[in-house]
Amino acid sequence: DLLLGAIGMWSAASPLDVGVFRAVTGFSVGIGVPASLTIISEIAPSKSRASLVGLCYVAIALGAVYADLGLYLFLPDLKSGDWRSLCLFSALPALLALPSALCDLEDTP
């Protein structure tokens, strides 16, 4: 859904389209992050549970830094710039993680 949202925003023909795809992206993150933390806390071995949950929070912080970098590169004054490229830039982490997710992750119980 993150890829769908980012590519949808990039290809949007109207502000309404941007809003719809932004909502798709927001719902995906809003559902995915708590679900992933819950799954980790339920199925991870107790020895590594805290480290894995902590790693998720570090990934969230790194994602915020990545978003800041994108804004700096594509919309430095937050008024003008290439916002479509920023949308594609936002899809890059999900696109890079997709092959690993499809090949390496097992179904949840």
N, C-alpha and C positions, 0 to 999 in steps of 0.2 A: 504494500500500500504506500510505503514511502516513495518508492520509485514511481508509482502511478501518480501520486500527488505532485512530485517535483516535475515530472515530464508534462503533466497536465498544466501546471502553472506556466511552464516554459512555452507551451503551445497555445495558451489561452488567447481567445479572440476578443474577450471583453473583461471588464473588472469583475463581473458576476462569475465568470468562469474561474478567474483567479481565486475568488472567495470560496467557491465550491471545492476546488482542488486543495486549497489551503486547509479547509475543514477536514477533508479526507486525511491529509497529513497529520493534522492535530489529533484527530481521533485515533489514528494509528499509533502515534507516540503515547497518547494518554492511556490507551489500552495495553500497548506492548510493554512499556516500562514496568508498571506495577505487576503485570503478569509474569514477566521474566524474573523479577525479584522474588515473587511468590514461589515460582517453580524452583528457583535455586535454593530457597530456604527449605523447601519440602524434600527435594531429592538429592541435594548435595551431601556428601559425607560430612558428619559433624566436625571433623578435623579441619576441613577446608571451607566450610560454609561461610564463616566471617570474611575470609579472604576473597571469596568469589562475590559476595554481596558488595564488599568494599571496591572490588574491581569494577562492578557495574556503576557505582557512584563515580569512580574515577573516569569511566567512559562517558558519563553524562557531562562531567566538567570539561573533558577534552572536546566533546561535541560543541559545547558553548564556545570554547576557544576557536574551534574550526569555523563556527558561524561568524564569529567576530572577524576572523581572517577573510572570509568571503565578503563580508561587508566592506572591509578595508580595501580589498582588491577591486570590487565591482561597483560599489556605491560609496565612495570615500566621504562624500559630503551629505549622504542620505537624502539627496534631492535629485541628483541626476547621475546617470550611469547605465550600465548594461544589466538591468534587473533580470533579463531572460538568462543570461550567462550565470548569474547568481543562483537561479533555480536549478540549472544543470549542475553547478558546483555542489549544491546541496544534495544532489542525488548520488554523487560520486562514492561516499562511504557505503551506502546501501548496495550500489552496483558492485563494488569491490568485495563486499561480504557475501553476496548472493551465491557465487559458486561454492564457497566453503559451506554455507548453510545447506545448500541442496545436496552436497556430497557427504558431508561429515556429521551432520546432526541426525540423531535418532529421533523417532517419534516419542512423544511423551507418554507415560503410562496412563 
